[in-house]
Amino acid sequence: MRQCLAGASDAEARGYLAVALGLVGDRGSAPRLRELVASSRFQPELLRQGALALGLLGDKEVVPLLLEMLARATSLSSQAALASALGLIGDARSLDGLIAMTHAGGQRTDLARAFAAVALGMCADKEQLPWNARLANDANFRAVTSTLHAPDSGTGILDIL
């Protein structure tokens, strides 16, 4: 998978490979995944997946990097991806940065501040899985309705945050 990640040019494939490396616990890939996160500033989904992979590996070096990137991020998609990644990792060191973002007033949009608030909730959540994971359990994804999953509009219950 490391070789595939190094040779892949498609951002979607790279993101899934990164998550796969995190899921199998390949700690040796952490430096490469940190590079992936740092270089994917303008690819929010790849950034989120790379950060998630590092979170799965228990890499503590990624949180300061993500907080620094969040402080500099100007696009809503990057801010949302970074806040989501910090929420998924759930490290207490991210709390101050996320709280600061929620209080940013005119410097951040309301939606960006909302993503930071959601990330704070994710950090404090006592459950290991997201709140909507139970709804996806045993779902028939071949017969899925748009209320459950609507990837194009993002309005399905499984697509929320």
N, C-alpha and C positions, 0 to 999 in steps of 0.2 A: 504494500500500500504506500510505503514511503516513496518508492520509485515512481509509482503512478502519480502521486501528488507532485513530485518534482517535475514530471514530464507533462502534466495536464495543463492545457491552456484555458479550458472552459471553466468559468468561475463556479458554475453549479456543481460540476464534478469535483472540483477542488474542495468545495465546502463539504460535500458528503464524504469525501475521503478524509478530510480533517476530523469530522465527527466520528468516523469509523475508527481512526487511530485513537481517539479519546475513549471510545467504547471498549476497545480491546486492551486499553491500559498501556499503550506503547510510550513510556516515559522518555525514551530516547528521541522521540520525535518532537519533544517540547521546544527545543531551540528553533526548529524549522517552523513550527506552528506559531511561535512568537513573531518570527519574520513575516509570516503570512498575515497575521493580524495587523502588524505595523504597516504593511504595504497595501492593505485593502481598505484604505481610508475612504475611497470613493466607490466601494462595492459593499454596501451595508449588509447584505445577506451573507456574503463570504466572511465579512468581519464578525458577524454574530456567530456563525458556525465555527470559525476558528477560535473565538473566545470560549465558546461552549466546549470545544474539544479540550482546551487548556484547563477549563474548569473541571471537566471530567477526570483529567489527569491529576488534579489537585495542585496545579502549578500556581504558586502564590506570587510569582513575578508579574503575572499578567494584569493584576488589579491596578497597580500604579500606572502601567502603560495605558490601560483603558480609561482611567480617570484623567490622565493628561490629554488623551485624544478627545474625551468628552468636553473638556474645558476649551479645546480649540475648534470643535466641530461647529460648522455653520449651517449645514443642511439638516432638515428635519429627519430625513431617512437615516443619516449617520447618527444623529443624536438618539433616535429611537433604537437603532441597532445596538449602540453602545450601552444605553441604559438597560435594555433588555438583557444584554450579555452580563452586565454587572449584577442584575437581579437573579439571573440563572446561576451565577457563580455563588452569590450569597455571602461574600466575604464582608465582615464587619468594617474593614477599612474603606469600603466604598460608601458607607453611610454619609459621611460628611460631604463628599462630593455630590451625592444625589440630593441631599437636603439643600445644599447651596444652589443646585440647579432649580429646585422647586421654588426657591425664594428669589430667583433671578429677575423677576418682574419684567421690565421692558427689554431686557437683554435676550430673553428666550420667549418663544411663542407659547401660548397656553397649551398647545398640544405637546410640545417638547417637555414642558413642565409636568404635564399629565403622565408622560412616559416615565419620567423620573420618579413620580409618586408611585406608579405601579411597580417600578423596580424596587423601591423601598419596601412595598408590601411583599414582594417576592423574597426579599432578603429576610424579612421577619416571619415568613410563613413557616409554620411548624410541620407542614406536610412535605414529603420528599418530591411529590409529583405536582404539576400544576393543577389548579382547581378543576379544569375541564377535562382532565385525563380520564376520569371515571366515565364521562360521556362517550369517549372514544373506545372504551373497553368493549370488546365483542361487537362493535358496530360492523354492519355489512357495508363496506365501502363501495361495493358495486352498485348498490341501491341507495346510495347516500342522497339525502335531500339538501337543498341549498341552505336550509336553516341550520344544518349540521356542519357542512363544509362547502364553502364557496370561494375557491382560491382567487378567482378573477376580481371579485369585489371585496373580499376580506370580511364579509358580513356573517359568515357562518360561526356558530358557537365555538367550533374548534379552531377558527382562524383569529379569534380575538386575542390580541397580544401574544 
